[in-house]
Amino acid sequence: MAHFKFLLVAAMASCAAAFAPTSMVGRKTASSFTQLHESFGLGLGEDTYENQPDLLKGEQEYKQYVNRINEENMLNRKYNVIRRVRELDLLQATIDAGVLSKLEKNGLDLVTIEKLLPLAEQYGLLSLAANNQQLLINLVAPLLVEGAPFLLPVVAGALEVGPAAFYLAAAGAAGLDAYLFATDAEVPFVGLSAGAVGGLVLIPLAVLSAVAGTALASLKK
């Protein structure tokens, strides 16, 4: 019986030793310094930085590269102001509306423009325009150019009346926005406040009209 117990304990000890982690004490292991390469050591791979074209290194160079391939790409597309002015025949429309002659009648002639140019530079307006070319070309220019066929007759009529027309337009735009707020009007199918949404257009329009009226009043000789 004692012999049987001894064999059983020995068998259990051997089974436990089989699943025990191997002791690393006293054993020296050599660290592996093998570097892995995409070429698998066969010289088939290429260094990305040596093989990559300079045109693809950086956003600015990438945009220039795409622009050389196709000028009408979506990445660098700009609003073509000159082409649209020619297509809409805005120069002739300006002449037909008599805008230039009415501006001169209100005191804005070439002599006055020459006096205003140094002021524009003094107050940094030219630098501001130069630093925001993308915004002016792709946002402001389309609004002015595409809306010019409808705006030119209105502007010509306002210039015929004088500064009072611009003051009236400013008061009307501000009053309409105030009315929308007072009546809690909402944009149909959206539920947003009509005063807040309309104010994005009406308030800037009121400010520009008031500034234009004040400028014309100051030019009166």
Buried (B, 14 or more C-beta within 10 A) or exposed (E): EEEEEEEEEEEEEEEEEEEEEEEEEEEEEEEEEEEEEEEEEEEEEEEEEEEEEEEEEEEEEEBEBBBEEEEEEEEEEEBEBEEBBEEBEBEEBBEEBBBBEBBEEBBBBEEBEEEEEEEBEEEEEEEEEEEEEEEBBEEEBEEEBEEBEEEBEEBBEBBEEBBEBBBBBBEBBBEBBEEBBEEEBBBEEEEEBBBEBBBEEBEEBBEBBBEBBBBBBEBEE
